[in-house]
Structures are given as C-alpha cells and as structure tokens.
Amino acid sequence: MVEFEDVFDEYRKSHLEPLSETTLELQRWLNEYGHDYYIAQRLKRKPQIIRKLNRLSVRLTQLQDIGGCRIIVEKNELVDQIISFLKAKIESTEELKLVRITDYREKGRDITGYRSVHLLLERSGKKLELQLRSRIQHYWAESIERTSVIYGRHLKESEGDERVISYFQKLSDAFFEIESGRTPSVRFRLEIDVAKKEAEGIIRKHSLSKAIDSHVNEDIILTLTEKERRSSSPINNWIIVFDWSSGKFVSWDIVGKTPDEAIKAYVHYENQFPAEKHFEVVLIGSSHVATVRKTHSHYFGIEDYEKILENLDESIEGFRSVGAIDVSSRQVLLKLYTKHFWGQKSVAQETLRNHFCREVHNLDATLDKLVQQGLLLREYAGGPVSLNIKARAEIDKLVS
C-alpha cells in the first residue's frame, strides 16, 4: 500500500511543472487577448482521482486531467474567440501541443448539464486539461460543486437523487438558452422552480449540516496578499483546506516553489485532513490570490442552509422581471391560460383544486393574491375565477 502511495504521489507530482509552465505561457498570451479573464491551475485531488479510476475502470496513466487549468471569460461568444486565439498561439510553439477540443456547450456533457469547452494539451509528455467557461457556465459549475458537498453526493458524477440532478440539468439548459440569445419560456421557468423546491427538500434530509453559512475572513485575504507580495515566484501554489462540516477554512497558505516541496505539502495535508471527515484539500496555482476567489468561488460565501440551491429568478439578471409572482401563482395563471378561462368563462375553485391545480398547496391564498393584483376576476370570496381580459398584455408576458 505504501509503495502504491509513493507511485501515486510521484506520478501526480510529474504533472505540476509542465502544468505551471503551461499556465504561465497561457497567461502571457492572454495579456494580448484584449478581454477580461481569470486563470488558475489545480492538481486533481486524491479522492477525485480514486473515484474516477473506480468509475471508469482505467489505469492511473490513462487519466488525462490530473493537471488542469481553468480560464473564465465574461460571455459564451468570448469562449469561441479565445479558442481561436489559443489555437493560433499553440501552433506557433513546439513545447505545447493541442491534442483535441471537446465542446460540451450545446447539449451538456451528461445528464447533469455540465457545460464547458475542454482543450486536451500535451507538454513534456504529460496530458493536461484546459477548461474554458463563460461566467454563467462557471456559476453553474460552482453551484453544483457547493451543493454536492452540502448534500454529501457527487452530483457532477451523476451520484445522488435523480431529482436533484434533474434540477441542475434544467438550470444549465436555461442558462444555455440565455447565452444563446433566447428567452426560456415561463413554462420552463416554472418547471425549474418546481424542481428546485423538490431538490431542496431532498437535500435537507441528507445535509451534512443544518446551518452552513460561511464567508471568508477578510483578514486571511490580507495576510495572503502580503505573503504573495513578498513571493518572487510568478505563480504561487496555494494549499487550501476547507472543512465542509463547519463551512470554515482550516488552512490556506503558499507552499513550496518546487514540485517536490508542493507535493510533499499536498500529501501531508491530505493525510492530516481526510475527505471522509468532510475536509477538502486542494492545491491551486495562481499569480494572484484574488483570482482564486473567482475561479474557485464555491469556497467563499456559502449560501445559508435555507438557500442551498439558487432560485432562477435571483440567479440571472434577465430573469428578475418575472419575480413579481411566485411559483404557485405562475402555475395557476398557466393552467387558466391554457384552458382559456377568460372573462365570463370562469372555473369553480373546487375544480381547480381537485383537477387542474392539485399541485398548488396554498390555492386559496394564491387566488386571493392574483385577484388583488388584478390578474384574476372573481365576484365573491370562494367564487369562480377567470383571467382578467384587461390585464391580457401583462398575463401574456407572464406565461408566454
């Protein structure tokens, strides 16, 4: 077992130098790029590697993402631009080779909805993975990472309740529609809201903690910034130890300038803070500590337990206009709209309760609210309801 550990650590270490050289070269190139970006590197965590080996039934030497680099840009169209930019740069050098490009943006990589573009690179005989993401794609990826640890299931590996995975897939599809210049329908937004509520209930039953609410101590950032300022290295290796049971950083420090020193520290921390006790140990390389807050944001500002999953209307600015009505109100409006209950053509509340809107648990309160908003007509409390023709333009907008 000790011999295997030594081989494992040595093989992982062999990726660090070519990875750091690649990250620095990419960073130099991107200075000519002309748009904002964030870039950071990481060596894959030991628990991740072991799970992947077991899941894929492959040898360690067959893994191609032990060393990885991540670039985040503002918009999806900039991902296309940066691919063309980097391809031209890579073709002009002999040290770095582009093996292949895999684009997961159109349909998502799997049932989880993961979206990104992966460039498989090779340097000094070692395969390295470069991930290119837009801000929204990165937001989704960080959200599912954060939720996975709180839930205690590896959602990106399709582990966990299929209803939770389905929520993230729907959310990813909606984000893709937005980035493609299309507006997801109200029906689809309603599906997402319903899926979110269901997923939240499932996660509450399995959560590691009843009150995870963490924000990084700004004093840590100030201390690390000072250490970074004193460092002469163009890229610093940071060891981060995060305790997901308490939502707090255990340790965060610059470690070793050489691969030997960095890996020695990495192994030490992994042994001291095991994953089975809900610790996460990660080795991240970056030129600036502030970049880590962008590229690995799921460690910062963990959502309150009651807000484990993001509400779609609050997540993306373009959805905020539909936040005036809640999920139950949308369900009622959509059902009345599709059944053409307008003006004098009304429907009894009991019919709604027993047939059309059985999934709406607070129907009476919802109908009262819609009447007060002028979206529904009703002559007396408890009486039949219909859509208000005078509010047609607003209703069309809410359900189209």
Secondary structure, 3 states (H helix, E strand, C coil): CHHHHHHHHHHHHCCHHHHHHHHHHHHHHHCCCCCCEEEEEEECCHHHHHHHHHHHCCCHHHCCCCEEEEEEECCHHHHHHHHHHHHHHHHCCCCEEEEEEEECCCCCCCCCCCCCEEEEEEECCEEEEEEEEEHHHHHHHHHHHHHHHHHCCCHHHCCCCHHHHHHHHHHHHHHHHHHCCCCCCHHHHHHHHHHHHHHHHHHHHHCCCCCCCCCCCHHHHHHHHHHHHHCCCCCEEEEEEEECCCCEEEEEEECCCCHHHHHHHHHHHHHHCCHHHCEEEEEEEECCHHHHHHHCHHHCCCCCHHHCCCCHHHHCHHHHHHCCCCHHHHHHHHHHHHCCCECCCCECHHHHHHHHCCCCCCHHHHHHHHHHCCCEECCCCCCCEEECHHHHHHHHHHHC
